[in-house]
């Protein structure tokens, strides 16, 4: 016979659910508000009458943004960076984490190599040396300047390393007995068993590349090479309208700068919002399992 929860237990559950619902609303409110402003008329947005629902619904702001060559071009640069950078980061993390997950008796100087990577988390070369390195290697104004300096995200690599160390050694030994080499074992055994931590690292990597804006401003001398977030920073934060034609400036006055900015912000966040629900179920599990060993 199952006993019904006590009054205290019910009050706790109600309070807990109410708190979580309030917290979820506070997290979602800015996104919903920006979306509502982007679909509202310029007069309603300028008067501050927009809350969680569009006032005088219109899609002119999105039509203006999607027809802007600068926005679509920077969006394409960000997509290129996302695909290329994510692929490089994931491959490098896996190929480095696998050998470093071995015991010192299996991989000599393993501890030395681990500390070699770990020190880079504590100490960095600084902005100027990094800029000089990128410039002297001829990477300025290329997509490689955005992906190669951070080709090995050490924090993500450590998550993978610790997860690999937590896998049963018997599975690896059985693979070796069956004649598999290290690459075969990594591809057929470690990677399929590491889906939670790989999904977590994938999410970290995608968000990092998509949201990065500072390196675009530093390494791109030509604004046409800006990734999306760098472009949005110049338009929304610095409010640089010098690249706009006279007709675009007049149209901006009719649409309201606020509605156009809101449309650009939402479109900029949309790809990550669309991907996150598919990876979220692995997020907590991947973080916990990838941090239990040193």
C-alpha positions as CSV (number, residue, x, y, z in Angstrom):
1,X,0.0,0.0,0.0
2,X,1.4,3.4,-1.0
3,X,1.0,6.1,1.6
4,X,0.0,9.6,0.4
5,X,2.6,12.3,1.0
6,X,2.4,14.2,4.3
7,X,1.2,17.8,4.4
8,X,4.8,19.0,4.9
9,X,6.0,17.0,1.9
10,X,3.2,18.5,-0.2
11,X,4.0,22.1,0.9
12,X,7.7,21.5,0.1
13,X,6.8,20.2,-3.4
14,X,4.5,23.1,-4.1
15,X,7.1,25.6,-2.9
16,X,9.8,23.9,-4.9
17,X,7.7,23.9,-8.1
18,X,6.7,27.5,-7.6
19,X,10.3,28.6,-7.2
20,X,11.4,26.7,-10.3
21,X,8.6,28.1,-12.3
22,X,9.5,31.6,-11.2
23,X,13.1,31.0,-12.0
24,X,12.2,29.7,-15.5
25,X,10.1,32.7,-16.1
26,X,12.9,35.1,-15.2
27,X,15.2,33.3,-17.6
28,X,12.7,33.3,-20.4
29,X,11.4,36.8,-19.9
30,X,14.2,38.7,-21.7
31,X,14.0,36.3,-24.8
32,X,10.2,36.6,-25.0
33,X,10.4,40.4,-24.6
34,X,13.0,40.8,-27.3
35,X,10.9,38.6,-29.6
36,X,7.7,40.6,-28.8
37,X,9.6,43.9,-29.5
38,X,10.9,42.6,-32.8
39,X,7.3,41.9,-34.0
40,X,5.9,45.1,-32.8
41,X,5.4,48.5,-34.6
42,X,8.0,51.2,-34.2
43,X,5.6,53.4,-32.3
44,X,4.7,50.8,-29.7
45,X,8.4,49.9,-29.2
46,X,9.4,53.5,-28.9
47,X,6.6,54.2,-26.4
48,X,7.7,51.2,-24.2
49,X,4.2,49.6,-24.5
50,X,5.6,46.1,-25.5
51,X,5.7,43.5,-22.8
52,X,5.4,39.8,-23.5
53,X,3.1,40.1,-26.5
54,X,3.7,42.1,-29.8
55,X,1.8,45.3,-30.2
56,X,0.5,46.1,-33.7
57,X,2.1,43.0,-35.1
58,X,4.4,43.4,-38.1
59,X,7.3,41.5,-39.7
60,X,9.0,44.6,-41.3
61,X,11.9,44.4,-39.0
62,X,12.8,40.9,-40.0
63,X,12.3,41.7,-43.7
64,X,14.7,44.6,-43.3
65,X,17.3,42.5,-41.4
66,X,17.1,39.5,-43.7
67,X,17.5,41.7,-46.8
68,X,20.7,43.4,-45.4
69,X,23.7,42.0,-47.2
70,X,25.9,42.7,-44.1
71,X,23.7,40.6,-41.8
72,X,23.4,37.6,-44.1
73,X,27.2,37.8,-44.9
74,X,28.2,37.9,-41.2
75,X,25.7,35.1,-40.5
76,X,27.4,33.0,-43.2
77,X,30.8,33.7,-41.7
78,X,29.5,32.6,-38.3
79,X,28.1,29.4,-39.7
80,X,31.4,28.7,-41.4
81,X,33.2,29.3,-38.2
82,X,30.8,27.2,-36.2
83,X,31.1,24.1,-38.5
84,X,34.9,24.4,-39.0
85,X,35.8,25.4,-35.5
86,X,33.6,22.8,-33.9
87,X,35.0,20.0,-36.0
88,X,38.6,21.0,-35.2
89,X,37.9,21.4,-31.5
90,X,36.1,18.0,-31.2
91,X,38.8,16.1,-33.2
92,X,41.7,17.7,-31.2
93,X,40.0,17.1,-27.8
94,X,39.3,13.4,-28.5
95,X,42.8,12.8,-30.0
96,X,44.5,14.4,-27.0
97,X,42.2,13.1,-24.3
98,X,42.5,9.5,-25.3
99,X,46.3,9.0,-24.8
100,X,46.4,11.2,-21.7
101,X,43.7,9.0,-20.1
102,X,46.2,6.2,-19.9
103,X,48.2,5.3,-16.8
104,X,51.8,6.4,-16.6
105,X,53.0,2.8,-17.1
106,X,51.1,2.7,-20.4
107,X,52.1,6.2,-21.6
108,X,55.4,7.5,-20.4
109,X,55.5,11.1,-19.2
110,X,51.7,11.2,-19.3
111,X,51.6,13.4,-16.2
112,X,54.1,15.9,-17.8
113,X,51.9,16.3,-20.8
114,X,48.7,16.8,-18.6
115,X,50.4,19.5,-16.7
116,X,51.6,21.1,-20.0
117,X,48.0,21.5,-21.0
118,X,46.7,22.4,-17.6
119,X,49.1,25.3,-17.1
120,X,47.5,27.1,-20.1
121,X,44.3,27.3,-18.1
122,X,46.1,29.2,-15.2
123,X,48.4,31.3,-17.3
124,X,47.9,32.8,-20.8
125,X,50.3,34.6,-23.2
126,X,48.1,37.7,-23.3
127,X,46.3,39.6,-26.0
128,X,49.3,41.3,-27.6
129,X,51.4,38.1,-28.0
130,X,48.4,36.2,-29.4
131,X,47.7,39.0,-31.9
132,X,51.3,39.1,-33.0
133,X,51.3,35.4,-33.5
134,X,48.2,35.5,-35.6
135,X,49.5,38.4,-37.6
136,X,53.0,36.9,-38.2
137,X,51.6,33.6,-39.4
138,X,49.5,35.4,-42.0
139,X,46.1,34.4,-40.6
140,X,44.7,38.0,-40.4
141,X,41.4,38.5,-42.2
142,X,40.9,34.8,-42.7
143,X,38.5,32.3,-41.1
144,X,41.5,30.5,-39.6
145,X,42.3,33.4,-37.3
146,X,38.9,32.7,-35.6
147,X,39.4,28.9,-35.2
148,X,43.1,28.0,-34.9
149,X,44.1,30.1,-31.8
150,X,41.5,28.1,-29.8
151,X,41.9,24.8,-31.5
152,X,42.4,22.9,-28.3
153,X,39.9,24.0,-25.5
154,X,41.7,22.6,-22.5
155,X,38.7,22.6,-20.2
156,X,36.7,20.4,-22.6
157,X,39.7,18.2,-23.1
158,X,40.0,17.6,-19.4
159,X,36.3,16.7,-19.2
160,X,36.9,14.1,-22.0
161,X,40.1,12.8,-20.4
162,X,38.4,12.2,-17.0
163,X,35.4,10.5,-18.7
164,X,37.8,8.2,-20.6
165,X,39.6,7.3,-17.4
166,X,36.3,6.3,-15.8
167,X,35.5,3.7,-18.5
168,X,36.1,0.1,-17.4
169,X,39.6,-1.1,-18.3
170,X,38.3,-4.6,-19.0
171,X,36.5,-3.3,-22.1
172,X,39.7,-1.9,-23.6
173,X,41.7,-5.0,-22.8
174,X,39.0,-7.2,-24.5
175,X,39.3,-5.0,-27.6
176,X,43.0,-5.4,-27.6
177,X,42.7,-9.2,-27.2
178,X,40.4,-9.2,-30.2
179,X,43.1,-7.5,-32.3
180,X,41.9,-3.9,-32.2
181,X,44.5,-1.1,-32.2
182,X,44.3,2.2,-30.4
183,X,42.4,4.0,-33.2
184,X,40.0,1.2,-33.6
185,X,39.4,1.0,-29.9
186,X,38.9,4.8,-29.7
187,X,36.4,4.8,-32.6
188,X,34.5,1.7,-31.9
189,X,34.5,1.6,-28.1
190,X,35.4,4.9,-26.4
191,X,33.4,7.3,-28.6
192,X,30.1,5.3,-28.6
193,X,30.3,5.0,-24.8
194,X,31.1,8.7,-24.4
195,X,28.0,10.2,-25.9
196,X,27.0,12.2,-22.7
197,X,30.3,14.0,-22.3
198,X,30.7,14.4,-26.1
199,X,27.3,16.1,-26.3
200,X,28.3,18.4,-23.4
201,X,31.6,19.3,-25.0
202,X,29.9,19.8,-28.4
203,X,27.4,22.2,-26.8
204,X,30.2,24.2,-25.0
205,X,32.1,24.4,-28.3
206,X,29.2,25.5,-30.4
207,X,28.1,28.2,-27.9
208,X,31.7,29.4,-27.6
209,X,32.2,29.8,-31.3
210,X,28.7,31.3,-32.0
211,X,28.9,33.9,-29.2
212,X,32.5,35.0,-29.8
213,X,32.7,38.6,-31.0
214,X,36.0,40.1,-29.6
215,X,38.4,38.1,-31.8
216,X,36.4,39.1,-34.9
217,X,37.0,42.7,-34.1
218,X,40.7,42.1,-33.5
219,X,41.7,39.8,-36.3
220,X,39.4,41.1,-39.1
221,X,40.5,44.4,-40.6
222,X,37.8,44.2,-43.2
223,X,34.2,44.5,-41.7
224,X,32.9,42.2,-44.5
225,X,34.8,39.4,-42.7
226,X,33.1,40.0,-39.4
227,X,31.2,37.0,-37.8
228,X,27.7,37.7,-36.8
229,X,28.3,38.6,-33.1
230,X,31.1,41.1,-34.1
231,X,28.8,42.7,-36.6
232,X,26.0,42.9,-34.1
233,X,28.4,44.5,-31.6
234,X,29.3,47.2,-34.0
235,X,25.6,47.9,-34.9
236,X,23.9,47.5,-31.5
237,X,26.6,48.5,-29.0
238,X,28.7,51.0,-30.9
239,X,25.7,52.0,-33.1
240,X,27.9,52.4,-36.2
241,X,25.6,53.3,-39.1
242,X,28.3,54.4,-41.4
243,X,28.1,51.3,-43.6
244,X,24.4,51.9,-44.3
245,X,23.1,53.5,-47.4
246,X,20.8,56.6,-47.2
247,X,17.8,54.5,-48.1
248,X,18.6,52.0,-45.3
249,X,19.0,54.9,-42.8
250,X,15.6,56.3,-43.8
251,X,14.0,52.9,-43.5
252,X,15.6,52.4,-40.1
253,X,13.8,55.6,-39.0
254,X,10.5,54.2,-40.1
255,X,11.0,50.9,-38.5
256,X,12.5,52.0,-35.2
257,X,16.1,51.2,-34.3
258,X,14.8,49.2,-31.3
259,X,12.7,46.7,-33.4
260,X,15.5,46.1,-35.8
261,X,18.0,45.5,-33.0
262,X,15.6,43.1,-31.4
263,X,15.1,41.2,-34.6
264,X,18.9,40.9,-35.1
265,X,19.4,39.8,-31.5
266,X,16.8,37.1,-31.8
267,X,18.0,35.8,-35.2
268,X,21.5,35.7,-33.7
269,X,20.5,33.6,-30.8
270,X,18.1,31.4,-32.7
271,X,20.6,28.7,-33.9
272,X,21.8,27.9,-30.4
273,X,18.2,28.0,-29.0
274,X,17.2,25.5,-31.7
275,X,20.2,23.1,-30.9
276,X,20.2,23.3,-27.1
277,X,17.0,21.2,-26.4
278,X,18.5,18.2,-28.3
279,X,21.7,18.3,-26.2
280,X,20.3,19.4,-22.9
281,X,19.5,15.9,-21.7
282,X,23.2,15.0,-21.8
283,X,24.4,18.2,-20.2
284,X,24.3,17.4,-16.5
285,X,25.3,13.8,-16.9
286,X,28.3,14.7,-19.1
287,X,29.5,17.4,-16.6
288,X,29.2,15.0,-13.6
289,X,30.8,12.0,-15.2
290,X,33.6,14.0,-16.7
291,X,34.7,15.6,-13.5
292,X,34.9,12.7,-11.0
293,X,38.5,11.8,-11.6
294,X,41.7,13.8,-11.9
